[in-house]
């Protein structure tokens, strides 16, 4: 945080209150002046869209200047009450109604599609990266929904929340789905100005996205879905078409398919006890210690993120015994409830302050929100503890190796764990920096190894794999700097350590 921001957020001296208030007003007025100047640099249609975006940004900036210290009081955090997190098995026991289509016809699927593939060395939207048999994340999503619509003679639309980074490329590719049995809608999340950490003013000089302004803007996290969905007019359109719920998930979570049992649970509630928000959670492992969790706070079920935890309690938050579950970001929400809460300005989400350093070295902050944080604003919110298979995110090439392998079989765009694997957990895979970019990763595998009996794989350094390699148990392959290891075609490595001079040792 900057010195200026520290002054009002953390100062213990009550005598400074008046000075802080003056300073806050000064910063708020300066910010508003700069935003108005930016709006004059755009043509009318663009300026109108940006004005709506800036209205949301001003509210966030105002709260950022007002709030002091961590957003949660640790003493108020309690375990969720009995019944507030239901086991998936209990929900599944209800079975399915004879007329599944009538429930499906009240559903729309929303995929968060604002991210780029840069962390995996790819240009353009992450959803356009090939993940399985030349199919991209978007291809698999379309196949899943088309299969639902055909199987049940239903009309479930797909809605993509794009960002200014992904919108153009995504819209170009959508033409290929014209003849698929899926209606596809898009809307754009807001575009907010990055803030100079010291001056607390926008770094942008105009509303353009190129040249010196290329790094001046950001999409403000997926908590922006509520405002941008409403502002786009699509929320009202779907309600008018009879849609009651949306299922929201990250497009890179290949486990986030429409679950008919959860949908039936929502639809079968009495109208006065309608559950307006469901968060799918799953059991935490050591790999998930940073994931948000559910707690009881001020009498409401609430998402607690690691960024909100006071430093003294971070280790406690990461404990897999105290906080046993984490948020998969698979969410089911009532459309009328989103409309009601947005119009009442009652969508309460904590601010995430995300510090960044631009390429030129300038320190900036981004103000963001998380979609699940609004849970406490909805009536009768519920957590459902789902199987781990519903959380299959592809964030790195290590994840990509898993979903490309024979651990999974694919049917109508959905991946399921192979019945030949004896235990339901996925192997722990850690690929070194030589594998970070998808292009380099693909060059290093002549074919994807057989991983059905693999528990753990670590690969570091200049390593390549020949065709039809089999990996079992724990396999560690480390090429020292300057060395190269080529695993020969047809090799079978079981509980082996392969070191820099290609000695293969029993593990």
C-alpha positions in Angstrom: 0.0 0.0 0.0 1.2 3.6 -0.6 2.1 6.0 2.2 -1.1 8.0 1.3 -3.4 5.0 1.5 -1.8 3.9 4.8 -2.7 7.3 6.3 -6.3 6.6 6.3 -6.5 2.8 6.5 -4.2 2.1 9.4 -3.6 5.3 11.4 -4.4 4.7 15.1 -4.4 8.4 16.0 -8.0 9.6 16.5 -6.7 13.2 16.2 -5.9 12.6 12.5 -9.5 11.8 11.7 -10.3 15.3 10.3 -7.1 15.4 8.3 -7.8 12.0 6.9 -11.3 12.9 5.9 -10.0 16.0 4.1 -7.4 13.9 2.4 -9.9 11.3 1.4 -12.3 13.9 -0.1 -9.3 15.4 -2.0 -8.4 12.1 -3.5 -11.9 11.2 -4.4 -12.5 14.6 -6.1 -9.1 14.3 -7.9 -10.1 10.8 -9.1 -13.5 11.9 -10.3 -11.9 14.8 -12.2 -9.4 12.5 -13.9 -12.1 10.0 -14.9 -14.2 12.8 -16.5 -11.1 13.9 -18.5 -10.7 10.3 -19.7 -14.3 10.2 -20.9 -13.8 13.2 -23.1 -11.2 11.3 -25.1 -13.8 8.7 -26.4 -16.5 8.7 -29.1 -20.1 8.8 -27.7 -21.0 5.0 -27.7 -17.7 4.1 -26.0 -17.9 6.9 -23.6 -21.4 5.7 -22.5 -20.1 2.2 -21.8 -17.1 3.6 -19.9 -19.3 5.9 -17.9 -21.2 2.9 -16.6 -17.9 1.1 -15.8 -16.6 4.2 -14.0 -19.8 4.4 -11.9 -18.9 1.0 -10.5 -15.3 1.9 -10.1 -16.1 5.1 -8.2 -18.1 3.0 -5.6 -15.2 0.6 -5.2 -12.6 3.5 -4.9 -14.8 5.3 -2.3 -15.0 2.1 -0.2 -11.3 1.5 -0.6 -10.6 5.0 0.9 -13.1 4.5 3.7 -12.2 1.0 4.9 -9.6 0.5 7.6 -7.5 -2.6 8.3 -8.4 -6.2 7.5 -12.0 -6.8 6.4 -12.7 -9.5 8.9 -12.6 -9.7 12.7 -11.1 -13.1 13.4 -12.9 -13.5 16.7 -16.3 -13.5 14.8 -15.4 -16.4 12.5 -17.2 -19.7 13.4 -17.6 -23.0 11.8 -20.6 -23.1 9.4 -23.8 -24.3 11.3 -25.1 -27.9 10.9 -27.0 -28.2 7.6 -25.5 -25.2 5.9 -23.1 -27.4 3.9 -24.9 -30.4 2.5 -23.1 -33.6 1.3 -23.6 -34.1 -2.4 -24.6 -37.8 -1.8 -27.6 -36.6 0.2 -28.8 -34.3 -2.6 -28.2 -37.2 -5.1 -30.4 -39.5 -3.1 -33.5 -37.5 -4.1 -33.1 -38.9 -7.6 -34.3 -37.0 -10.7 -37.8 -36.1 -11.7 -39.4 -37.6 -14.9 -39.4 -34.2 -16.6 -35.7 -33.1 -16.4 -36.2 -30.8 -19.4 -38.6 -28.4 -17.6 -35.8 -27.7 -15.0 -33.1 -27.4 -17.7 -35.2 -24.9 -19.6 -35.0 -22.6 -16.6 -31.2 -22.7 -16.6 -28.4 -20.8 -18.4 -24.7 -21.7 -18.1 -22.3 -18.8 -17.6 -18.6 -19.3 -18.2 -16.0 -16.8 -16.9 -14.0 -16.2 -20.0 -12.0 -13.0 -19.3 -8.5 -14.6 -18.9 -5.6 -14.8 -21.3 -3.4 -17.8 -21.9 -0.2 -15.8 -21.1 0.7 -17.8 -18.0 1.0 -20.9 -20.3 2.9 -19.0 -22.9 -0.1 -18.5 -25.3 -1.5 -15.4 -27.0 -5.2 -14.7 -26.9 -8.0 -16.0 -24.7 -7.1 -19.0 -22.5 -10.4 -20.7 -23.6 -8.9 -21.2 -27.1 -6.0 -23.4 -25.9 -6.3 -27.0 -27.1 -6.6 -29.3 -24.1 -7.8 -32.7 -25.4 -7.8 -34.2 -28.9 -7.4 -30.7 -30.5 -10.5 -29.6 -28.6 -10.3 -26.2 -26.8 -11.9 -25.3 -23.4 -14.6 -23.6 -25.4 -15.1 -26.6 -27.7 -15.6 -28.9 -24.7 -18.1 -26.4 -23.1 -20.2 -26.2 -26.3 -20.1 -30.0 -26.7 -21.3 -30.5 -23.1 -24.3 -28.1 -23.4 -25.2 -29.4 -26.9 -25.3 -32.9 -25.5 -27.7 -31.8 -22.7 -29.9 -30.0 -25.1 -30.1 -33.0 -27.5 -30.5 -35.6 -24.7 -33.4 -33.9 -23.0 -34.8 -31.8 -25.9 -34.0 -28.7 -23.8 -32.8 -25.2 -24.5 -29.9 -24.3 -22.2 -28.0 -21.3 -23.5 -24.3 -20.6 -23.0 -23.3 -17.2 -21.8 -19.7 -16.1 -21.9 -18.4 -13.2 -19.7 -15.6 -11.8 -21.8 -13.1 -9.1 -20.9 -11.8 -6.4 -23.2 -8.7 -8.7 -23.5 -10.7 -11.7 -24.9 -13.9 -10.3 -26.5 -12.7 -9.7 -30.1 -10.9 -13.1 -30.5 -13.8 -15.0 -28.8 -16.5 -13.4 -31.0 -14.5 -14.4 -34.2 -14.3 -18.0 -33.1 -18.0 -18.3 -32.2 -19.0 -18.4 -35.9 -17.8 -22.0 -35.9 -20.6 -23.0 -33.6 -23.4 -21.6 -35.7 -24.9 -25.0 -36.5 -24.5 -26.4 -33.0 -27.6 -26.8 -30.8 -26.6 -24.1 -28.4 -27.6 -20.5 -28.3 -24.4 -18.5 -27.3 -24.6 -15.0 -25.8 -21.7 -12.8 -24.7 -21.3 -9.8 -22.5 -18.2 -7.8 -21.4 -17.1 -7.4 -17.9 -16.1 -3.8 -16.9 -12.9 -2.1 -17.7 -11.4 -0.3 -14.7 -8.3 2.1 -14.6 -5.2 0.9 -12.8 -4.3 3.3 -10.0 -0.8 4.8 -9.4 0.1 3.5 -6.0 1.6 6.8 -4.8 -0.7 9.5 -6.3 -3.9 7.3 -6.2 -4.8 8.6 -9.7 -5.4 6.7 -12.9 -2.3 5.9 -15.0 -4.3 6.1 -18.3 -4.1 9.3 -20.4 -7.0 8.4 -22.6 -9.6 5.5 -23.1 -7.4 3.8 -25.7 -5.9 0.3 -25.2 -2.7 0.7 -27.2 0.7 2.4 -26.8 1.3 4.0 -23.5 -2.2 3.0 -22.3 -1.7 -0.7 -23.0 -1.2 -1.5 -19.4 -3.5 1.2 -18.0 -6.6 -0.9 -17.7 -7.7 -4.2 -16.1 -10.8 -6.4 -15.8 -11.8 -6.1 -12.1 -12.1 -9.7 -11.1 -15.1 -12.0 -11.5 -17.1 -10.2 -8.7 -17.9 -7.7 -11.5 -20.3 -10.3 -13.1 -23.3 -8.9 -11.2 -23.0 -5.3 -12.4 -21.8 -6.1 -16.0 -24.4 -8.8 -16.5 -27.1 -6.4 -15.4 -25.7 -3.4 -17.4 -25.5 -5.5 -20.6 -29.3 -6.1 -20.6 -28.7 -9.9 -20.8 -29.9 -10.5 -17.3 -33.4 -9.0 -18.1 -33.4 -10.8 -21.4 -32.9 -14.2 -19.8 -35.5 -13.6 -17.1 -38.0 -12.6 -19.8 -37.2 -15.9 -21.5 -38.2 -17.8 -18.3 -34.7 -18.5 -17.0 -34.5 -18.7 -13.2 -31.0 -19.9 -12.4 -27.5 -19.6 -13.8 -24.6 -22.0 -13.2 -21.4 -20.0 -13.2 -17.9 -21.5 -13.4 -14.4 -20.8 -14.7 -14.0 -21.9 -18.3 -10.7 -23.6 -17.4 -12.4 -25.9 -14.8 -13.0 -29.0 -16.9 -15.0 -30.6 -14.0 -17.6 -27.9 -13.9 -20.4 -29.5 -15.9 -24.1 -29.0 -15.4 -25.1 -31.3 -12.5 -28.8 -32.4 -12.8 -29.0 -33.4 -9.1 -28.0 -29.9 -7.9 -30.3 -28.3 -10.4 -33.2 -30.5 -9.2 -32.4 -29.6 -5.6 -32.8 -25.9 -6.4 -36.0 -26.4 -8.5 -37.7 -28.6 -5.9 -37.6 -26.1 -3.0 -40.8 -24.5 -1.9 -41.0 -21.0 -3.4 -40.8 -19.3 0.0 -37.7 -21.2 0.9 -35.9 -20.9 -2.4 -32.2 -21.2 -2.2 -30.8 -18.2 -4.1 -27.2 -19.2 -4.0 -25.3 -22.5 -4.0 -21.5 -22.7 -3.7 -19.9 -26.0 -4.6 -17.1 -26.8 -2.1 -14.9 -29.8 -2.0 -12.5 -31.4 0.6 -9.2 -29.6 1.0 -5.9 -31.3 0.4 -2.5 -29.9 1.0 -2.5 -28.5 -2.5 -5.5 -26.4 -1.8 -4.5 -24.6 1.4 -4.8 -21.1 -0.2 -8.4 -21.7 -1.5 -11.3 -19.7 0.0 -13.4 -21.5 2.6 -16.9 -21.1 4.1 -17.5 -19.8 7.6 -20.3 -18.5 9.7 -19.9 -14.7 10.2 -22.4 -12.3 11.7 -25.1 -15.0 11.4 -24.5 -15.5 7.6 -22.7 -18.1 5.5 -19.7 -16.3 4.2 -16.7 -16.9 1.9 -13.4 -16.3 3.5 -10.4 -15.7 1.2 -6.8 -15.8 2.3 -6.3 -12.1 1.3 -8.8 -11.2 4.1 -7.1 -13.2 6.8 -5.0 -11.2 9.4 -1.3 -12.2 9.1 -1.3 -13.8 12.6 -4.0 -16.3 11.5 -2.8 -17.3 8.0 -1.4 -20.6 9.2 -4.6 -21.4 11.0 -6.5 -20.6 7.8 -4.3 -23.0 5.8 -5.0 -25.8 8.3 -6.8 -28.8 6.6 -8.2 -29.8 10.0 -9.9 -26.5 11.0 -11.0 -25.5 7.5 -11.7 -28.7 5.7 -13.3 -27.5 2.5 -12.6 -24.9 -0.2 -14.6 -23.0 -2.8 -14.4 -24.6 -6.3 -16.0 -21.4 -7.8 -18.8 -23.5 -9.3 -21.8 -21.4 -8.3 -25.6 -21.6 -8.8 -27.5 -18.3 -8.5 -31.1 -17.1 -8.8 -31.5 -14.6 -11.6 -34.3 -12.6 -10.0 -32.2 -12.4 -6.8 -29.2 -10.9 -8.7 -31.6 -8.4 -10.3 -33.1 -7.5 -6.9 -29.8 -7.1 -5.1 -28.2 -5.1 -7.8 -31.1 -2.7 -8.1 -31.0 -2.2 -4.3 -27.2 -1.7 -4.3 -27.2 -4.6 -1.7 -24.5 -6.8 -3.3 -21.9 -6.8 -0.5 -18.4 -7.9 -1.6 -15.1 -7.3 0.1 -12.5 -5.3 -1.9 -9.4 -7.2 -3.0 -6.4 -4.8 -3.3 -4.1 -6.4 -5.9 -0.7 -4.7 -6.2 1.1 -4.9 -9.6 4.3 -3.6 -11.2 4.0 -2.5 -14.8 6.7 -3.3 -17.4 8.2 0.2 -16.9 8.6 -0.3 -13.2 5.6 1.8 -12.1 3.8 0.4 -9.0 0.0 0.3 -9.3 -3.0 -1.2 -7.5 -6.1 -2.9 -8.9 -9.3 -2.9 -6.9 -11.1 -6.2 -7.5 -14.0 -8.3 -6.1 -14.7 -12.1 -6.1 -18.0 -13.5 -7.3 -18.4 -15.9 -4.3 -18.0 -13.0 -1.8 -21.6 -11.9 -2.5 -22.9 -15.2 -1.1 -23.9 -13.5 2.2 -26.2 -11.1 0.4 -28.4 -13.9 -1.0 -31.3 -15.6 0.9 -31.0 -19.3 2.0 -27.5 -19.6 0.7 -26.1 -23.2 0.8 -22.8 -25.0 0.4 -22.8 -28.4 -1.3 -19.7 -30.6 -0.7 -19.2 -32.2 -4.1 -16.8 -34.9 -5.3 -13.3 -33.7 -6.2 -14.0 -34.6 -9.8 -16.0 -31.4 -10.1 -12.9 -29.4 -9.6 -10.4 -30.0 -12.5 -8.8 -26.7 -13.3 -6.1 -26.3 -15.9 -3.9 -23.5 -14.7 -0.5 -24.9 -15.8 1.0 -27.4 -18.2 1.3 -29.8 -15.2 -2.5 -29.8 -15.1 -2.6 -30.0 -18.9 -0.5 -33.2 -18.8 -3.1 -34.8 -16.5 -6.1 -34.0 -18.7 -4.4 -35.1 -21.9 -3.4 -38.5 -20.4 -5.2 -41.8 -20.2 -6.2 -40.9 -16.7 -9.4 -39.5 -18.3 -11.8 -40.6 -20.9 -13.9 -38.0 -22.8 -17.5 -38.3 -23.7 -19.6 -35.4 -25.2 -17.1 -32.8 -23.9 -17.0 -34.2 -20.4 -13.9 -35.8 -18.9 -14.3 -38.6 -16.4 -11.6 -40.5 -14.5 -10.8 -43.8 -16.1 -12.3 -46.8 -14.3 -8.9 -48.5 -14.8 -7.4 -46.2 -12.2 -7.6 -47.9 -8.8 -7.9 -44.7 -6.6 -9.9 -41.6 -7.4 -7.3 -39.0 -6.7 -5.1 -37.5 -9.5 -1.3 -37.9 -9.4 0.7 -34.9 -8.1 2.6 -33.6 -11.1 5.3 -30.9 -11.0 6.9 -29.9 -14.3 9.9 -27.6 -14.3 10.3 -24.3 -16.2 11.3 -25.9 -19.5 7.7 -27.1 -19.7 5.9 -23.8 -18.7 4.9 -22.8 -22.2 2.4 -25.0 -24.1 4.5 -24.9 -27.2 7.7 -26.2 -25.4 5.6 -28.7 -23.4 4.2 -30.3 -26.5 7.7 -30.6 -28.1 9.0 -32.5 -25.1 6.4 -35.4 -25.4 6.4 -37.5 -28.5 3.2 -39.0 -27.0 1.6 -38.5 -23.6 2.8 -41.2 -21.1 0.6 -43.9 -19.6 -0.1 -42.5 -16.1 -2.8 -44.8 -14.9 -0.7 -46.1 -12.0 1.2 -42.8 -11.3 1.2 -41.2 -7.8 3.8 -38.5 -8.2 5.9 -37.0 -11.0 8.6 -34.3 -10.7 10.5 -33.3 -13.9 13.2 -30.6 -13.9 15.6 -29.5 -16.6 16.0 -30.4 -20.2 14.0 -33.7 -20.4 12.1 -35.2 -23.3 9.8 -38.3 -23.5 9.7 -40.8 -26.3 6.6 -42.6 -27.5 4.6 -45.0 -25.3 6.4 -44.3 -22.0 4.8 -45.7 -18.9 5.1 -44.0 -15.5 4.1 -45.7 -12.2 4.4 -44.9 -8.5 6.7 -42.0 -7.7 9.0 -40.9 -10.6 11.5 -38.1 -10.3 13.5 -37.0 -13.3 16.1 -34.3 -12.9 18.5 -33.1 -15.6 21.3 -31.0 -14.1 22.2 -27.7 -15.8 23.8 -28.4 -19.1 22.7 -32.0 -19.2 19.8 -33.5 -21.2 17.8 -36.6 -20.4 15.8 -38.4 -23.2 13.5 -41.0 -21.8 13.6 -43.7 -24.5 10.4 -44.9 -26.4 8.6 -47.7 -24.6 10.4 -47.1 -21.3 8.6 -48.1 -18.1 9.6 -46.1 -15.0 8.2 -47.3 -11.7 9.4 -45.7 -8.4 12.5 -44.4 -10.1 14.8 -41.4 -9.7 16.5 -40.4 -13.0 19.4 -38.1 -12.4 21.6 -35.8 -14.6 23.7 -38.5 -16.2 20.8 -40.7 -17.0 21.4 -43.2 -14.3 18.1 -44.8 -13.4 17.8 -45.6 -9.7 15.2 -47.5 -7.7 13.2 -45.2 -5.5 
